[in-house]
Amino acid sequence: MNIRGVLKLLEPLQRRVMLLVSRAVIRTIDDSTALQLLQAELLRGEVRGRLERFGALGLTAVPLPGAEGIVLFLGGNRDHGVVVATEDRRHRPKGLKAGETALYHAGGNGTIIRLLADGSIELKPSSGVVRLEGDIEVSGHVLAGGDIQADGEVRDLAATTGLSMEDMRERYNVHVHADPQGGATAPPLPLMTP
């Protein structure tokens, strides 16, 4: 058999290998299923739907239409594709240092969490507000560049009495000192109020 005959025999295998991987532009996303289902346009206008999207364990996101992806077709069969990676060059943060990681809002609104090269974590919400629910435990110092406000009580847990701010205000407002001329001073003015 000559080389042409061998190449002719290999053509179906070559086609299947070439069909294994494709770049894609995401059109629609269905996030209501166990694995997200995407419709995407592949190279040369080939549109495929019901592409299952695999993500990293413990992390999920819904790509925006127009984001890009890498699609694998198992066995080269274009009837069953899986999306194994997505990225959106329109909104990906740039300028990170080597080893840094970022979690960002794909809508380009500026919200970002960065794990910085120096080991610190930077949170930048576009709204200026970080919302946390549940108890928060901090083992280090808390430094605030602005006001600290609390709807509930603030307690001094280091004090043996565990006084609340309200307790401290009440004690302050009624405390007196011994007057060197006899008796006691009047309570302090102005009174400490909430």
C-alpha positions as CSV (number, residue, x, y, z in Angstrom):
1,M,0.0,0.0,0.0
2,N,1.4,3.4,-0.9
3,I,1.4,6.5,1.2
4,R,-1.8,7.8,-0.4
5,G,-3.6,4.7,0.6
6,V,-2.4,5.0,4.2
7,L,-3.5,8.6,4.4
8,K,-6.9,7.7,3.0
9,L,-7.3,5.1,5.7
10,L,-6.3,7.6,8.4
11,E,-8.7,10.4,7.2
12,P,-11.6,9.4,9.5
13,L,-9.2,9.2,12.5
14,Q,-7.7,12.6,11.6
15,R,-11.2,14.2,11.4
16,R,-12.2,12.8,14.8
17,V,-9.0,14.0,16.4
18,M,-9.5,17.5,14.8
19,L,-13.1,17.5,16.2
20,L,-12.0,16.7,19.8
21,V,-11.4,20.3,21.0
22,S,-12.9,23.6,19.9
23,R,-13.0,27.2,21.0
24,A,-16.4,28.6,21.6
25,V,-18.3,31.9,22.2
26,I,-21.1,31.4,24.7
27,R,-24.6,32.4,23.6
28,T,-26.9,31.3,26.4
29,I,-26.6,29.6,29.8
30,D,-29.2,27.5,31.7
31,D,-28.2,27.5,35.4
32,S,-31.3,25.6,36.6
33,T,-29.8,22.1,36.0
34,A,-27.3,20.0,38.0
35,L,-24.6,21.0,35.5
36,Q,-25.0,24.2,33.6
37,L,-26.1,23.8,30.0
38,L,-24.7,26.2,27.5
39,Q,-25.3,27.0,23.9
40,A,-22.2,28.1,22.1
41,E,-21.0,29.1,18.7
42,L,-17.9,27.2,17.7
43,L,-15.5,28.1,14.9
44,R,-17.0,28.7,11.5
45,G,-20.5,29.4,12.8
46,E,-21.2,25.9,14.1
47,V,-23.8,26.3,16.9
48,R,-24.1,23.6,19.6
49,G,-26.6,23.4,22.4
50,R,-26.9,21.4,25.6
51,L,-23.1,21.6,26.3
52,E,-22.5,20.6,29.9
53,R,-20.2,23.0,31.8
54,F,-17.8,21.6,34.3
55,G,-16.4,23.9,36.9
56,A,-14.1,23.7,39.9
57,L,-15.5,22.0,43.0
58,G,-16.8,24.6,45.5
59,L,-16.9,27.4,43.0
60,T,-19.6,28.3,40.5
61,A,-20.4,31.2,38.2
62,V,-22.7,32.0,35.3
63,P,-20.7,33.2,32.3
64,L,-22.0,36.2,30.4
65,P,-23.1,35.7,26.8
66,G,-20.1,36.6,24.7
67,A,-17.6,34.9,27.1
68,E,-15.4,32.3,25.6
69,G,-14.9,28.7,26.4
70,I,-13.0,25.5,25.5
71,V,-15.3,22.6,24.5
72,L,-14.2,18.9,24.5
73,F,-16.1,16.4,22.3
74,L,-15.6,13.0,23.8
75,G,-14.4,10.6,21.2
76,G,-14.6,13.3,18.6
77,N,-18.4,13.0,18.6
78,R,-19.9,16.5,18.1
79,D,-23.2,15.3,19.6
80,H,-21.9,15.4,23.2
81,G,-19.7,18.3,24.1
82,V,-18.5,19.4,27.6
83,V,-17.2,22.9,28.4
84,V,-14.1,22.6,30.6
85,A,-13.0,26.2,30.8
86,T,-14.6,29.6,30.4
87,E,-13.0,33.1,30.4
88,D,-14.3,36.6,29.6
89,R,-11.5,38.8,28.3
90,R,-13.8,41.8,28.4
91,H,-13.8,41.8,32.2
92,R,-10.8,39.8,33.5
93,P,-8.7,41.8,35.9
94,K,-5.2,42.5,34.7
95,G,-2.0,43.4,36.3
96,L,-1.9,40.7,39.0
97,K,1.6,39.7,40.3
98,A,3.0,36.2,39.9
99,G,1.2,33.8,42.2
100,E,-1.8,36.2,42.9
101,T,-5.4,35.0,42.5
102,A,-8.5,37.0,42.0
103,L,-12.2,36.3,42.3
104,Y,-14.1,39.0,40.3
105,H,-17.6,39.9,39.1
106,A,-17.8,39.1,35.5
107,G,-20.2,42.0,34.8
108,G,-17.2,44.4,35.1
109,N,-18.6,46.3,38.0
110,G,-15.3,46.4,39.8
111,T,-16.1,44.0,42.6
112,I,-13.0,41.9,43.3
113,I,-11.4,39.7,46.0
114,R,-7.6,39.4,45.6
115,L,-5.2,37.0,47.3
116,L,-2.1,39.1,47.1
117,A,1.5,38.0,46.7
118,D,2.4,39.3,50.2
119,G,-0.2,37.0,51.8
120,S,-2.9,39.6,52.4
121,I,-6.4,39.6,51.1
122,E,-8.0,42.6,49.5
123,L,-11.8,43.0,49.2
124,K,-13.1,45.8,46.9
125,P,-16.8,45.8,46.5
126,S,-18.1,48.3,43.8
127,S,-20.8,49.4,46.2
128,G,-18.4,50.2,49.0
129,V,-20.1,47.7,51.3
130,V,-19.0,44.2,52.4
131,R,-22.0,42.3,53.7
132,L,-21.3,39.3,56.0
133,E,-23.8,37.3,57.9
134,G,-23.3,35.1,61.0
135,D,-20.7,35.5,63.6
136,I,-17.3,36.9,62.7
137,E,-14.3,36.0,64.8
138,V,-11.1,38.0,64.5
139,S,-7.9,36.9,66.3
140,G,-5.8,40.0,65.3
141,H,-6.2,43.7,65.7
142,V,-9.0,45.5,63.9
143,L,-8.0,48.8,62.3
144,A,-10.7,51.0,61.0
145,G,-10.2,54.1,58.8
146,G,-13.7,55.3,59.5
147,D,-16.5,55.1,62.0
148,I,-17.6,51.9,63.7
149,Q,-21.3,51.5,64.2
150,A,-23.2,48.7,65.9
151,D,-27.0,48.0,66.1
152,G,-26.4,45.7,69.0
153,E,-24.3,45.9,72.2
154,V,-20.5,46.3,72.2
155,R,-18.9,44.4,75.0
156,D,-15.5,44.5,76.6
157,L,-14.7,40.7,76.8
158,A,-11.2,41.4,78.2
159,A,-12.7,43.0,81.3
160,T,-13.6,40.5,84.1
161,T,-17.0,42.0,84.3
162,G,-17.8,41.7,80.6
163,L,-19.3,45.2,80.6
164,S,-21.4,46.4,77.7
165,M,-21.2,49.9,76.3
166,E,-24.6,50.6,77.9
167,D,-23.2,49.4,81.3
168,M,-20.2,51.7,80.9
169,R,-22.4,54.7,80.0
170,E,-24.6,54.1,83.1
171,R,-21.6,53.8,85.4
172,Y,-19.9,56.9,83.9
173,N,-23.1,59.0,84.1
174,V,-23.5,58.4,87.9
175,H,-19.9,58.3,89.0
176,V,-18.6,60.9,91.4
177,H,-15.2,61.6,92.9
178,A,-14.2,62.5,96.5
179,D,-13.9,66.2,96.9
180,P,-10.7,67.3,98.7
181,Q,-12.8,69.9,100.5
182,G,-15.2,67.2,101.7
183,G,-18.1,65.4,100.2
184,A,-18.2,64.3,96.6
185,T,-18.2,66.0,93.2
186,A,-21.3,66.1,91.1
187,P,-21.8,63.5,88.2
188,P,-19.9,64.4,85.0
189,L,-21.4,66.8,82.5
190,P,-22.2,66.2,79.7
191,L,-23.7,62.8,80.3
192,M,-22.7,60.0,78.0
193,T,-25.7,59.1,75.8
194,P,-26.1,56.4,73.1
